[in-house]
Amino acid sequence: MKSSLSKSSIITTAQAAKILGVSPRTAQLWTESGVIPTWKTPGGHRRMFEEDVVAVLHRSDDIVVKPRRVLVLAPSGRHSAWSHALATLDVTDVSLAADPVTAAVMLGATVPDVLIIEAQDLHALPGNFLATLRGIALLSRLQIVIASAAPQAAPDFPATVIHLQPATDNLGEELTRHTQLQPLRVQPLPAALREAPFPVAANEPRRLLAVHRSGLLDSASEAALDHLTQIAALSLGAPVALITVLNEDRQWFKSKVGLEMADTPRSWAFCNYTVLESGFQEFPDLQADPRFADNPAVKGAPHFRFYAGTPVTDDQGYALGSLCVIDTEPRQLNAVQKEILDRLASLVTAEIARGSRGQTRPR
């Protein structure tokens, strides 16, 4: 196949799909998995050289894209264990269901790459449930994984069977051994963060990976999130309310009330302490706190004095940033106000999980 573009041309994912004769979704998977080298523009759009795309046409080996979307059908009490295991693997989307009917609805809405079924007895599932799934053309490439602590008779169609060890949490290890799911390849913590003047958690590399995968950074404003930020400011009587996202060196404001700037250096971020914790954080008097007394936003304009925040997380529990309120006077929230902030942060987390980050923020 010969393209009308020159060999050194920079092209889009859609153009790459036409050159390769595949769907845009397949081309996107190839770019995300590293089959085609790419980079992102400042606006968040993925670009690549045409010569790298053409090189894929001449490859003699089969291109295998690791599964990225996983649906787990397991007892609700086991959901946290599966979420924890999958958080260590190269998976971009995890859905959890506690009953076959819900799982079937999820399969119809979004076709995953892998369906994991934890069952002590496959015969307890609805009749022909698994065979019916395998017979649906749309699910022909779905990998089905049966997970059980008890020996199971192999189904009469191709499926992977993994045995769970009750004494150890071996879910991630077993999935790595028997599927294409692989451990996350997390980059080491950048030197600038190792020497940063603010605390960084041990899981910071994975948290940063979650931030970049979320697509939140520099994404377009969203009315639902802006409403929640406004409610936080109004209900808590705070002049400033923010939804923050923290990357390696920047605190970016996905939504803001009472503040004009779009971002700050991460070294200014009170939220550095919030993403370290699993819940509500409050600093009643920033000027009197040695951690913040020299902060430019405390020492100078706008002379912040109070901060309260709750982490905003992805579906695997990694803190992306926070929903926070800030005041120019020292104060403390009462128990009801703390619960309001926590509940609003939960709504922000749910809205982020529900939304699409395909657009970039208008400049």
Residue pairs with C-beta under 8 A, 6 or more apart in sequence:
1 19
1 21
1 54
1 57
3 9
3 19
3 50
3 54
5 11
5 15
5 50
6 50
7 50
7 51
7 54
8 49
8 50
8 51
9 49
9 50
10 47
10 48
10 49
10 50
11 19
11 47
11 48
11 49
11 50
11 53
12 45
12 46
12 47
13 24
13 27
13 28
13 31
13 38
13 46
13 48
14 24
14 27
15 50
16 27
16 31
16 36
16 48
16 50
16 53
17 23
17 24
17 26
17 27
19 50
19 53
19 54
19 57
20 26
20 27
20 30
20 53
20 56
20 57
22 30
26 65
27 36
28 46
29 65
29 68
30 36
30 56
30 63
30 65
31 38
31 46
31 48
32 68
32 92
33 65
33 66
33 68
35 56
35 63
35 65
36 48
36 52
36 53
36 56
37 48
37 49
37 52
38 46
38 47
38 48
39 46
39 47
39 48
40 46
40 47
41 47
42 218
43 218
43 360
44 215
44 217
44 218
44 219
44 360
45 360
56 63
64 180
66 90
66 180
66 181
66 182
67 91
67 112
67 113
67 114
67 143
67 179
67 180
67 181
68 90
68 91
68 92
68 93
68 113
69 91
69 92
69 93
69 94
69 95
69 110
69 111
69 112
69 113
69 114
70 86
70 91
70 93
70 94
70 95
70 112
70 113
70 114
70 115
70 116
70 181
71 94
71 95
71 96
71 97
71 103
71 106
71 107
71 112
71 114
71 115
71 116
72 79
72 82
72 86
72 94
72 95
72 96
72 97
72 116
72 117
72 118
73 97
73 98
73 99
73 100
73 103
73 115
73 116
73 117
73 118
73 119
74 82
74 96
74 97
74 98
74 116
74 117
74 118
74 147
75 98
75 118
76 98
78 118
79 96
79 98
81 169
81 171
82 94
82 96
82 116
82 118
82 171
83 94
83 96
83 315
83 316
83 317
84 169
84 171
85 169
85 171
85 172
85 175
86 94
86 171
86 172
86 175
86 181
86 316
87 206
87 316
87 317
87 318
88 172
88 183
88 184
89 172
89 175
89 176
89 181
89 182
89 183
89 184
90 181
90 182
90 183
90 184
90 185
91 181
92 213
93 112
93 315
94 315
94 316
95 106
95 110
95 112
97 103
97 106
100 125
100 126
100 129
103 115
104 133
106 112
107 115
107 133
107 139
107 142
111 138
111 139
111 142
112 142
113 141
113 142
113 143
114 142
114 143
114 144
114 145
114 179
114 181
115 133
115 142
115 143
115 144
115 145
116 145
116 147
116 175
117 125
117 130
117 144
117 145
117 146
117 147
118 147
118 148
118 164
119 125
119 146
119 147
119 148
119 152
120 148
120 149
120 150
121 150
122 130
122 146
122 148
122 152
122 153
122 155
130 144
130 155
130 157
130 159
131 155
131 156
131 157
133 139
133 142
133 144
134 142
134 144
134 157
134 158
143 160
143 179
143 180
144 155
144 158
144 159
144 160
145 159
145 160
145 161
145 162
145 175
145 178
145 179
146 152
146 155
146 159
146 160
146 161
146 162
147 162
147 163
147 164
147 171
147 174
148 161
148 162
148 163
148 164
149 163
149 164
149 165
149 166
151 163
152 161
154 161
160 178
160 179
162 174
162 175
162 177
162 178
163 174
164 170
164 171
164 174
172 183
175 181
176 182
176 183
184 206
184 209
186 205
186 206
186 209
187 205
187 209
188 205
189 200
189 204
189 205
190 248
192 248
192 249
193 200
193 204
193 248
194 200
196 266
196 267
197 267
198 266
198 267
198 269
198 272
198 273
199 272
199 273
199 276
200 272
201 207
201 275
201 276
203 318
206 318
207 275
207 318
207 319
207 320
208 247
208 248
210 314
210 316
210 318
210 320
211 217
211 245
211 246
211 247
211 318
211 320
211 321
212 247
213 314
214 245
214 314
214 320
214 352
214 357
215 357
215 358
216 245
216 254
216 320
216 321
216 352
216 357
217 245
217 247
217 252
218 252
218 360
218 361
219 254
219 357
219 359
219 360
219 361
220 359
220 360
220 361
220 362
221 255
221 361
221 362
222 254
222 255
222 351
222 355
224 351
224 355
225 243
225 254
225 255
225 348
225 351
225 352
226 255
228 243
228 255
228 323
228 344
228 347
228 348
228 351
229 241
229 242
229 243
229 255
229 256
229 257
229 323
230 241
230 257
231 344
232 238
232 241
232 257
232 323
232 325
232 340
232 341
232 344
233 239
233 240
233 241
233 257
233 258
233 325
235 337
235 340
235 344
236 308
236 325
236 333
236 337
236 340
236 341
238 258
238 325
238 326
238 327
239 258
239 326
239 327
239 328
240 256
240 257
240 258
240 259
240 302
240 304
240 325
240 326
240 327
241 256
241 257
241 258
241 323
241 324
241 325
241 326
242 253
242 255
242 256
242 257
242 259
242 322
242 323
242 324
242 325
242 326
243 253
243 254
243 255
243 256
243 312
243 321
243 322
243 323
243 348
244 251
244 252
244 253
244 254
244 269
244 271
244 309
244 312
244 321
244 322
244 324
245 251
245 252
245 253
245 254
245 320
245 321
246 252
246 266
246 269
246 271
246 272
246 275
246 320
246 321
247 266
248 266
249 265
249 266
250 263
250 264
250 265
250 266
251 263
251 264
251 265
251 266
251 268
251 269
251 271
251 321
252 262
252 263
253 259
253 261
253 262
253 263
254 321
259 302
264 297
266 272
268 295
268 296
268 297
270 283
270 286
270 292
270 295
270 307
270 309
270 324
270 326
271 309
271 321
271 322
271 324
273 281
273 283
273 291
274 281
274 309
274 310
274 311
274 319
274 322
274 324
275 311
275 319
275 320
275 321
275 322
276 319
277 311
278 311
279 310
279 311
279 342
280 308
280 309
280 310
280 338
280 341
280 342
281 307
281 308
281 309
281 310
282 307
282 308
282 309
282 332
282 333
282 338
283 289
283 291
283 292
283 306
283 307
283 308
284 306
284 330
284 331
284 332
285 305
285 306
285 330
286 292
286 293
286 295
286 298
286 304
286 305
286 306
286 307
286 330
287 293
287 298
287 305
287 330
288 330
292 298
293 299
295 304
297 303
297 304
298 304
298 305
302 328
303 328
304 326
304 327
304 328
305 327
305 328
305 329
305 330
305 331
306 326
306 327
306 328
306 329
306 330
306 331
306 332
307 324
307 325
307 326
308 324
308 325
308 333
308 338
308 341
309 322
309 323
309 324
309 325
309 341
310 322
310 323
310 324
310 341
310 342
310 344
310 345
311 319
311 321
311 322
311 345
312 319
312 320
312 321
312 322
312 323
312 345
312 348
312 349
312 352
313 319
313 320
313 349
314 320
314 349
314 352
314 353
315 353
320 352
322 345
323 341
323 344
323 345
323 348
325 341
333 341
